[in-house]
């Protein structure tokens, strides 16, 4: 049975998230989290009992309705109405793994004891996660400003017995599931609707899922690029350490070092070259891959801070007797990082497609389109078309969302981050990158086999041998989309070992 991860105010790491999601771990609240949550709720209950002055979102309306006073007997109804009225999502359903991470990140944010929620509310989120009762959420609707209001409202509907959930392989009304398992809806108290809906967990979940995939694709881009370099009869000289030490960008140095490791015992890389230069898509791999790595490390730093942050509003400090209406829900840090992520990932894909294109030219002893009998056979002509089409889509998706802002709530929310759209775009770009790299590998492995009996390095030969258990060498034209899909599957499943010092990430 999978072990249990304890949610606490201690730092949540990317590795912990990866392990929780991949291994199907259960979660629980730590004793410290329980104490902090209860302490803040007790403080808020006493505060609302003793004070008549307006406290935004607790005894007032929301947004432009901040000046409307709410009576004490309606404080709970106010929060329930907030959840119901804000569940206005549209478009495609959010993938289940991202919704699960949204729940996890929301619990983490509430665990610090600055949000004023009931312990029973947080525990119900834990129960939803553990019992795989996953809310149905829609992709469109968040401005990424007052947090991810619409998606988090959909996440919160099941707490009050509303909305739909994934349960035992079906999408069902929450009320039906509760009836089946004997649960009762949570009765929200003051502030709780705001605590649940204000926050960056939609942006955060998309960003973290994308980052976890990018960490791996960054490694695979180097491995596949090395296969292409050797198959193209490329040169190792542009990867020497001295060259990169005099332009000391960390990612550039790291990439060159990795390529020297990947190709250090290659027969092909050491053979005499008739040419004196390689095209930029080979010669400038350290500079291009390295720049994307440096960008992604910046993105990872931003998200490492965000997944350990309190992002709802107003924020409560029981020990200081302070309740402050601030802006920690604003998604600008994430929006800028997510747009950066999309651009960096797209560039890995852009240069990958260019290497695929170079392998098809019939240069340096390779046959045109990588088949022995071109003309009768089109060979690998069209996989490059597919890669080029995906690269073009990525370029369109890289138009920044964060530079836009549309006023909302009668001007009260007059600058928004559009970070949610940046998040969903980045997610699509990263998934597209995986497809582009799979197509490069499909071509590069074919090209490498035309170099036989000469061999690449031990690492590359082992990697390609594993790939050949998924996709065979192509002798003549066949239906290729199946092999492209198998190549994608291979990238998701292949195991390999790189020296720890060369593994990217924060």
C-alpha positions as CSV (number, residue, x, y, z in Angstrom):
1,X,0.0,0.0,0.0
2,X,1.3,3.5,-0.9
3,X,2.6,5.4,2.1
4,X,1.0,8.6,3.3
5,X,2.4,12.1,2.7
6,X,1.9,14.5,5.6
7,X,0.9,18.1,4.5
8,X,2.6,20.6,6.7
9,X,3.8,24.2,6.6
10,X,7.2,22.8,5.8
11,X,8.4,23.3,2.2
12,X,6.6,21.3,-0.5
13,X,9.0,20.2,-3.2
14,X,8.7,19.2,-6.8
15,X,10.0,15.7,-5.9
16,X,7.4,15.3,-3.3
17,X,4.6,16.3,-5.7
18,X,6.1,13.9,-8.4
19,X,6.1,11.0,-5.9
20,X,2.6,11.7,-4.6
21,X,1.1,11.8,-8.1
22,X,3.2,9.0,-9.6
23,X,3.0,6.6,-6.7
24,X,-0.7,7.3,-5.8
25,X,0.2,8.3,-2.3
26,X,-2.5,9.3,0.2
27,X,-2.2,12.5,2.1
28,X,-3.0,13.7,5.6
29,X,-2.8,16.9,7.6
30,X,0.2,17.1,10.0
31,X,-0.4,18.0,13.7
32,X,1.2,21.4,13.1
33,X,-1.1,22.1,10.2
34,X,-4.2,21.1,12.2
35,X,-3.2,23.4,15.0
36,X,-2.5,26.4,12.8
37,X,-5.8,25.9,10.8
38,X,-7.8,25.6,14.1
39,X,-6.1,28.6,15.7
40,X,-6.8,30.9,12.8
41,X,-10.5,29.7,12.7
42,X,-10.9,30.3,16.4
43,X,-9.4,33.8,16.1
44,X,-11.8,34.6,13.2
45,X,-14.9,33.4,15.0
46,X,-14.0,35.5,18.0
47,X,-13.3,38.5,15.7
48,X,-16.6,38.4,13.9
49,X,-18.4,37.9,17.1
50,X,-17.0,41.0,18.7
51,X,-16.6,43.4,15.8
52,X,-19.1,45.2,13.7
53,X,-16.6,47.1,11.5
54,X,-16.5,46.0,7.9
55,X,-13.9,43.3,7.1
56,X,-13.7,42.7,3.3
57,X,-15.2,39.5,2.2
58,X,-16.1,38.4,5.7
59,X,-19.0,40.7,6.5
60,X,-19.0,42.6,3.2
61,X,-19.8,41.7,-0.4
62,X,-17.1,40.9,-3.0
63,X,-15.2,42.9,-5.6
64,X,-17.2,46.0,-6.5
65,X,-19.7,45.1,-3.9
66,X,-17.2,45.5,-1.1
67,X,-19.3,48.4,0.4
68,X,-22.4,46.1,1.0
69,X,-22.6,45.0,4.7
70,X,-23.7,41.5,5.4
71,X,-25.5,40.5,8.6
72,X,-24.0,38.0,11.0
73,X,-26.7,35.4,10.3
74,X,-25.9,35.5,6.6
75,X,-22.2,35.2,6.7
76,X,-22.2,31.4,5.8
77,X,-24.8,32.0,3.1
78,X,-22.6,34.7,1.6
79,X,-19.8,32.2,1.2
80,X,-22.0,29.5,-0.3
81,X,-23.4,32.0,-2.7
82,X,-19.9,33.0,-3.7
83,X,-18.9,29.4,-4.6
84,X,-22.1,28.9,-6.6
85,X,-22.1,32.2,-8.5
86,X,-18.4,31.9,-9.4
87,X,-18.6,28.4,-11.0
88,X,-18.8,29.8,-14.5
89,X,-16.1,27.7,-16.2
90,X,-16.3,26.8,-19.9
91,X,-14.4,24.9,-22.5
92,X,-12.5,21.6,-22.2
93,X,-12.4,19.7,-19.0
94,X,-9.2,20.0,-17.0
95,X,-7.2,16.8,-16.9
96,X,-7.7,14.7,-13.7
97,X,-4.1,14.8,-12.7
98,X,-4.1,18.6,-12.8
99,X,-7.3,18.8,-10.7
100,X,-5.7,16.4,-8.2
101,X,-2.7,18.7,-7.9
102,X,-5.0,21.7,-7.6
103,X,-6.5,20.1,-4.5
104,X,-3.1,19.3,-3.1
105,X,-1.8,22.8,-3.6
106,X,-4.9,24.3,-2.1
107,X,-4.5,22.2,1.0
108,X,-0.9,23.2,1.2
109,X,-1.8,26.9,1.0
110,X,-4.5,26.5,3.7
111,X,-2.1,24.6,6.0
112,X,-0.2,27.7,7.0
113,X,-3.1,29.0,9.2
114,X,-3.6,32.4,7.6
115,X,-6.9,31.7,5.7
116,X,-9.6,31.3,8.4
117,X,-11.1,28.0,7.1
118,X,-12.7,25.3,9.2
119,X,-10.6,22.2,9.8
120,X,-13.5,20.2,8.5
121,X,-13.4,22.0,5.2
122,X,-9.7,21.2,4.7
123,X,-10.2,17.7,5.8
124,X,-12.9,17.2,3.2
125,X,-10.4,18.3,0.5
126,X,-8.0,15.7,1.9
127,X,-10.8,13.1,1.7
128,X,-11.7,14.0,-1.9
129,X,-8.0,13.6,-2.9
130,X,-7.6,10.3,-1.0
131,X,-10.9,8.7,-2.2
132,X,-10.3,9.9,-5.8
133,X,-13.5,11.9,-5.9
134,X,-12.2,14.5,-8.3
135,X,-14.2,17.6,-9.2
136,X,-15.0,18.4,-12.8
137,X,-13.3,21.7,-13.7
138,X,-13.3,23.6,-17.0
139,X,-10.3,25.1,-18.7
140,X,-11.6,28.6,-19.4
141,X,-12.8,31.3,-17.0
142,X,-9.9,32.5,-14.9
143,X,-8.3,36.0,-15.3
144,X,-5.5,35.0,-12.9
145,X,-6.0,38.1,-10.8
146,X,-8.3,37.5,-7.8
147,X,-6.9,34.1,-8.0
148,X,-8.3,31.4,-10.2
149,X,-11.9,32.2,-9.3
150,X,-13.9,30.2,-11.7
151,X,-11.9,26.9,-11.7
152,X,-11.5,27.0,-7.9
153,X,-15.2,27.5,-7.6
154,X,-15.7,24.3,-9.6
155,X,-13.2,22.6,-7.4
156,X,-15.1,23.8,-4.3
157,X,-18.6,22.9,-5.4
158,X,-18.4,19.3,-4.2
159,X,-17.6,20.6,-0.7
160,X,-21.2,21.9,-0.5
161,X,-22.6,18.9,-2.3
162,X,-22.9,20.5,-5.8
163,X,-21.2,20.2,-9.1
164,X,-20.0,17.0,-10.7
165,X,-17.1,14.7,-9.9
166,X,-15.1,11.8,-11.4
167,X,-15.9,8.7,-9.3
168,X,-15.2,5.1,-10.1
169,X,-14.6,5.8,-13.8
170,X,-17.7,8.0,-14.3
171,X,-18.7,11.6,-14.2
172,X,-21.6,11.8,-11.6
173,X,-23.4,14.6,-9.7
174,X,-21.7,15.1,-6.4
175,X,-25.1,14.7,-4.6
176,X,-25.4,11.1,-6.0
177,X,-21.8,10.2,-4.9
178,X,-22.4,11.6,-1.4
179,X,-25.6,9.6,-1.1
180,X,-23.8,6.5,-2.2
181,X,-20.9,6.8,0.3
182,X,-22.8,8.5,3.2
183,X,-21.1,11.9,3.2
184,X,-22.8,15.2,4.1
185,X,-22.0,18.6,2.5
186,X,-19.9,21.0,4.4
187,X,-21.7,24.1,5.8
188,X,-19.3,27.0,5.0
189,X,-18.7,29.7,7.6
190,X,-17.4,33.2,7.2
191,X,-14.4,33.8,4.9
192,X,-14.3,30.2,3.7
193,X,-15.6,30.8,0.2
194,X,-13.0,33.4,-0.4
195,X,-10.2,31.2,1.1
196,X,-11.2,28.5,-1.4
197,X,-11.7,30.6,-4.5
198,X,-8.9,33.2,-4.0
199,X,-5.6,31.5,-4.9
200,X,-3.3,30.5,-7.8
201,X,-3.8,26.8,-7.6
202,X,-5.1,26.4,-11.2
203,X,-2.1,28.3,-12.6
204,X,0.1,26.5,-10.1
205,X,-1.0,23.0,-11.0
206,X,-0.7,23.5,-14.7
207,X,2.7,25.1,-14.2
208,X,4.1,22.3,-12.0
209,X,2.8,19.5,-14.2
210,X,4.4,21.2,-17.1
211,X,7.7,21.7,-15.2
212,X,7.8,18.1,-14.2
213,X,7.5,17.0,-17.8
214,X,10.0,19.7,-19.0
215,X,12.7,18.5,-16.5
216,X,12.6,15.1,-18.3
217,X,12.2,16.5,-21.8
218,X,15.2,18.7,-21.2
219,X,17.3,15.6,-20.7
220,X,15.7,13.8,-23.6
221,X,16.3,16.8,-25.9
222,X,20.1,16.5,-25.2
223,X,20.1,12.7,-25.7
224,X,18.1,12.9,-28.9
225,X,20.2,15.8,-30.1
226,X,23.3,13.8,-29.5
227,X,21.9,10.9,-31.6
228,X,21.1,13.4,-34.4
229,X,24.6,14.9,-34.2
230,X,26.3,11.6,-34.5
231,X,23.9,10.3,-37.2
232,X,24.6,13.6,-39.2
233,X,28.4,13.0,-38.9
234,X,28.6,16.1,-36.8
235,X,31.5,17.6,-35.0
236,X,32.3,17.6,-31.3
237,X,34.6,20.6,-31.4
238,X,31.8,23.2,-30.8
239,X,31.2,21.4,-27.4
240,X,34.7,21.8,-25.9
241,X,34.7,23.2,-22.4
242,X,37.1,26.1,-23.2
243,X,34.6,27.6,-25.7
244,X,31.8,27.7,-23.1
245,X,33.9,28.9,-20.2
246,X,34.5,32.2,-22.0
247,X,30.7,32.7,-22.3
248,X,29.7,31.4,-18.9
249,X,26.0,30.9,-19.0
250,X,25.2,28.0,-16.7
251,X,22.8,26.1,-19.1
252,X,25.2,26.5,-22.0
253,X,28.1,25.1,-20.0
254,X,26.0,22.3,-18.7
255,X,24.7,21.3,-22.1
256,X,28.1,21.1,-23.7
257,X,29.3,19.0,-20.8
258,X,26.4,16.7,-21.2
259,X,27.1,16.2,-24.9
260,X,30.8,15.4,-24.2
261,X,29.6,12.8,-21.8
262,X,27.0,11.3,-24.1
263,X,29.4,11.0,-27.1
264,X,32.8,10.5,-25.3
265,X,33.4,7.0,-26.7
266,X,31.6,7.3,-30.0
267,X,33.4,5.9,-33.0
268,X,31.4,8.2,-35.3
269,X,32.1,11.4,-33.5
270,X,35.9,10.7,-33.6
271,X,36.1,9.8,-37.3
272,X,37.7,12.2,-39.8
273,X,35.3,14.9,-41.1
274,X,35.3,16.2,-44.7
275,X,33.4,19.3,-43.6
276,X,34.6,22.1,-41.4
277,X,31.3,23.4,-39.9
278,X,27.9,22.1,-38.9
279,X,24.6,23.9,-39.4
280,X,23.5,26.0,-36.4
281,X,20.9,23.4,-35.3
282,X,23.9,21.2,-34.4
283,X,26.7,23.6,-33.8
284,X,24.6,25.9,-31.5
285,X,22.9,23.2,-29.4
286,X,24.7,24.4,-26.2
287,X,23.6,28.0,-26.7
288,X,20.0,27.2,-27.6
289,X,19.3,24.2,-25.2
290,X,21.3,26.0,-22.5
291,X,19.2,29.2,-22.8
292,X,16.0,27.2,-22.4
293,X,17.4,25.4,-19.4
294,X,18.4,28.7,-17.7
295,X,14.9,30.1,-18.4
296,X,13.3,26.9,-17.0
297,X,15.3,27.2,-13.8
298,X,14.0,30.7,-13.4
299,X,10.5,29.3,-13.9
300,X,11.1,26.5,-11.4
301,X,12.3,29.1,-8.8
302,X,9.0,31.0,-9.2
303,X,6.9,28.0,-8.8
304,X,8.9,26.6,-5.9
305,X,8.0,29.8,-4.1
306,X,4.3,29.8,-5.2
307,X,3.4,26.3,-4.2
308,X,4.6,27.2,-0.7
309,X,2.7,30.4,-0.4
310,X,-0.6,31.8,1.1
311,X,-2.5,33.2,-1.9
312,X,-6.0,33.8,-0.7
313,X,-7.5,37.1,0.6
314,X,-8.0,38.7,3.0
315,X,-5.1,37.3,4.9
316,X,-5.3,36.7,8.7
317,X,-2.4,37.0,11.2
318,X,-3.9,35.8,14.5
319,X,-0.7,36.5,16.6
320,X,-0.6,40.1,15.4
321,X,-4.4,40.6,15.5
322,X,-4.3,41.7,11.8
323,X,-6.7,40.9,9.0
324,X,-5.5,42.6,5.8
325,X,-7.0,42.8,2.3
326,X,-4.0,42.5,0.0
327,X,-3.1,41.1,-3.4
328,X,-1.3,37.8,-2.9
329,X,-3.9,36.2,-5.2
330,X,-2.6,38.2,-8.2
331,X,-1.0,35.8,-10.7
332,X,1.5,38.2,-12.3
333,X,4.6,36.3,-11.1
334,X,3.2,33.0,-12.5
335,X,1.9,34.6,-15.7
336,X,5.3,36.0,-16.7
337,X,7.0,32.7,-15.8
338,X,4.5,30.6,-17.7
339,X,4.9,32.7,-20.8
340,X,8.6,32.3,-20.4
341,X,8.2,28.5,-20.0
342,X,6.2,28.3,-23.3
343,X,8.9,30.2,-25.2
344,X,11.7,28.2,-23.8
345,X,10.0,24.9,-24.5
346,X,9.0,26.0,-28.0
347,X,12.7,26.7,-28.7
348,X,13.7,23.2,-27.8
349,X,11.1,22.1,-30.3
350,X,12.1,24.6,-32.9
351,X,15.7,23.5,-33.1
352,X,14.7,19.9,-32.8
353,X,12.6,20.1,-36.0
354,X,15.5,21.8,-37.8
355,X,17.8,18.9,-37.0
356,X,15.1,16.5,-38.3
357,X,15.0,18.6,-41.5
358,X,18.8,18.4,-41.9
359,X,18.9,14.6,-41.6
360,X,16.6,14.3,-44.7
361,X,18.7,16.2,-47.3
362,X,20.7,13.3,-48.5
363,X,24.0,14.9,-47.3
364,X,27.1,13.4,-45.7
365,X,26.4,9.9,-46.9
366,X,22.8,9.6,-45.8
367,X,20.1,8.7,-48.4
368,X,17.5,11.3,-49.3
369,X,14.5,11.1,-46.8
370,X,16.3,8.2,-45.0
371,X,15.2,5.3,-47.2
372,X,17.4,3.1,-49.4
373,X,15.1,3.5,-52.5
374,X,13.9,7.1,-52.5
375,X,11.4,8.0,-55.3
376,X,9.5,4.8,-55.1
377,X,9.5,5.5,-51.3
378,X,8.7,8.8,-49.7
379,X,10.5,7.7,-46.6
380,X,10.6,10.2,-43.8
381,X,9.4,13.1,-45.8
382,X,6.1,13.7,-44.0
383,X,7.1,13.2,-40.3
384,X,9.1,16.4,-40.8
385,X,5.9,18.1,-42.1
386,X,4.2,17.0,-38.9
387,X,7.0,18.4,-36.8
388,X,6.9,21.6,-38.7
389,X,3.2,21.9,-38.2
390,X,3.5,21.4,-34.5
391,X,6.4,24.0,-34.3
392,X,4.1,26.5,-36.0
393,X,1.3,25.8,-33.5
394,X,3.8,26.4,-30.7
395,X,4.8,29.7,-32.2
396,X,1.2,30.8,-32.1
397,X,0.8,29.6,-28.6
398,X,3.8,31.6,-27.5
399,X,2.1,34.9,-27.9
400,X,2.3,36.2,-24.3
401,X,-0.9,36.2,-22.3
402,X,0.7,38.2,-19.5
403,X,0.9,41.4,-21.5
404,X,-2.9,41.7,-21.7
405,X,-5.3,43.0,-19.0
406,X,-9.1,43.3,-19.3
407,X,-10.8,45.3,-16.6
408,X,-13.5,43.4,-14.5
409,X,-15.8,43.9,-11.5
410,X,-16.8,47.5,-12.4
411,X,-13.2,48.6,-12.3
412,X,-12.3,47.3,-8.9
413,X,-10.2,44.6,-10.5
414,X,-8.6,46.8,-13.1
415,X,-5.4,44.9,-13.8
416,X,-5.4,41.2,-14.3
417,X,-2.6,38.8,-15.1
418,X,-4.2,36.4,-17.5
419,X,-2.0,33.8,-15.9
420,X,-4.5,31.0,-16.4
421,X,-4.4,31.4,-20.1
422,X,-0.6,31.5,-19.9
423,X,-0.8,28.2,-18.0
424,X,-3.0,26.3,-20.4
425,X,-0.9,27.6,-23.3
426,X,2.4,26.5,-21.8
427,X,0.9,23.1,-21.0
428,X,0.0,22.6,-24.7
429,X,3.5,23.8,-25.8
430,X,5.2,21.3,-23.5
431,X,3.1,18.4,-24.7
432,X,3.8,19.5,-28.3
433,X,7.5,19.5,-27.5
434,X,7.3,15.9,-26.5
435,X,5.8,15.1,-30.0
436,X,8.5,17.0,-31.8
437,X,11.3,15.3,-29.9
438,X,9.7,11.9,-30.6
439,X,9.7,12.7,-34.4
440,X,13.4,13.7,-34.2
441,X,14.2,10.4,-32.5
442,X,12.2,8.5,-35.1
443,X,14.4,10.2,-37.8
444,X,17.7,10.1,-35.9
445,X,17.6,6.4,-35.1
446,X,16.9,5.6,-38.8
447,X,19.8,7.8,-39.8
448,X,22.1,6.2,-37.3
449,X,21.4,2.8,-38.7
450,X,22.6,3.9,-42.1
451,X,26.0,4.5,-40.4
452,X,26.5,0.8,-39.6
453,X,28.8,-1.0,-38.9
454,X,30.3,2.1,-37.2
455,X,28.9,2.8,-33.8
456,X,28.0,5.7,-31.6
457,X,28.8,5.8,-27.9
458,X,27.8,3.0,-25.4
459,X,25.2,5.3,-23.9
460,X,23.6,6.2,-27.3
461,X,23.8,2.6,-28.6
462,X,22.0,1.3,-25.5
463,X,19.4,4.1,-25.7
464,X,18.7,3.4,-29.4
465,X,18.6,-0.4,-28.8
466,X,15.8,0.2,-26.3
467,X,14.0,2.4,-28.8
468,X,14.2,-0.4,-31.4
469,X,12.0,-2.6,-29.1
470,X,9.3,0.0,-29.8
471,X,10.0,1.0,-33.4
472,X,11.8,-0.9,-36.1
473,X,14.1,0.3,-38.8
474,X,12.0,1.2,-41.9
475,X,12.9,-0.6,-45.1
476,X,10.1,0.8,-47.3
477,X,7.0,3.0,-47.0
478,X,4.5,2.1,-44.4
479,X,1.8,3.7,-42.2
480,X,3.9,5.9,-39.9
481,X,1.6,7.5,-37.4
482,X,1.7,4.4,-35.3
483,X,5.5,4.6,-35.1
484,X,5.3,8.2,-34.1
485,X,2.8,7.3,-31.3
486,X,5.1,4.5,-30.2
487,X,8.0,7.0,-30.2
488,X,6.0,9.3,-27.9
489,X,5.2,6.3,-25.6
490,X,8.9,5.4,-25.6
491,X,9.9,8.9,-24.4
492,X,7.4,8.6,-21.5
493,X,8.6,5.2,-20.4
494,X,12.3,4.9,-21.2
495,X,14.7,4.6,-18.2
496,X,18.2,6.0,-18.5
497,X,21.0,7.1,-16.2
498,X,22.7,10.5,-16.4
499,X,25.3,11.7,-13.9
500,X,23.6,13.6,-11.1
501,X,25.7,16.7,-11.7
502,X,24.2,17.0,-15.2
503,X,20.5,16.7,-14.2
504,X,18.7,20.0,-14.6
505,X,16.2,21.5,-12.3
506,X,16.1,23.5,-9.0
